[in-house]
Structures are given as structure tokens and as C-alpha cells.
Amino acid sequence: MSSRNLREHLGGFIFHCNKETQPECINKKLFGAPGNLLAQVKWIKHGTPIFLWNQRSRSLIGKFRAACDGAMNIDPQAWTSVTGGDRTRFPAQVRVDIVEKCAPLKEADFAH
């Protein structure tokens, strides 16, 4: 599938976090990715289903929905208390709404 077709048929998006960044993602209802992924994050439109993958606990968290279109630097200081510096390392961002609070799904529960 071409990137154009993928963009037009984006069924959802998964952002990554770790145990340090997850609380801020949830509390601020803001998910972010490195700037080199901005083009893909901009494919996210209001209402797109979104999940959060915790790389350390190997678990999938969600269900979330994009509360806005993906954009650059919605919160330029997000995660700086964890990562250091005065500007976020994850400027490709989207605000989210919680659709349903579910128990995290562990990788062992869905990996084959």
C-alpha cells in the first residue's frame, strides 16, 4: 500500500511511551513522537483511534481517540521534566480523549 493510500485509510495509530513518560501522556491527554515522524502524525485526524504502547512493561494502553488533528509542538515543554532540556524531544503531537478505560493488554496476551 502506498503512503498516500495508508494516509487515506489510517485505521488507528500507536504512540510509544515508557514508565517515565506514560503518566504525563495520560494526565495531559497528549501523546507525542519524535519530529522525524511528523508527517505520519499529521495523518491523524480528529476522531482517529489511538493506543499507547509502553515499551518497558510491553503493554498496550487504550482506547483513546484523537481530540484534534496531529500537529507540531502542541505543548513545546511536554515531557521535559522527564527527558531534560527546555524543549520537548517529542514535538509531533496529538491531544487525545479517553474513549474507554481498559486494563493494559500485555504483549504475552496477544503475541503469537
Secondary structure, DSSP 8 states (H G I E B T S, - for coil): --HHHHHHT---EEEEE-TTTHHHHHHHTEEEE-GGGHHHHTT--TT-EEEEEETTTTEEEEEEEESS--EE-SSTTTTHHHH-SSS-S--EEEEEEES-----EEHHHH--
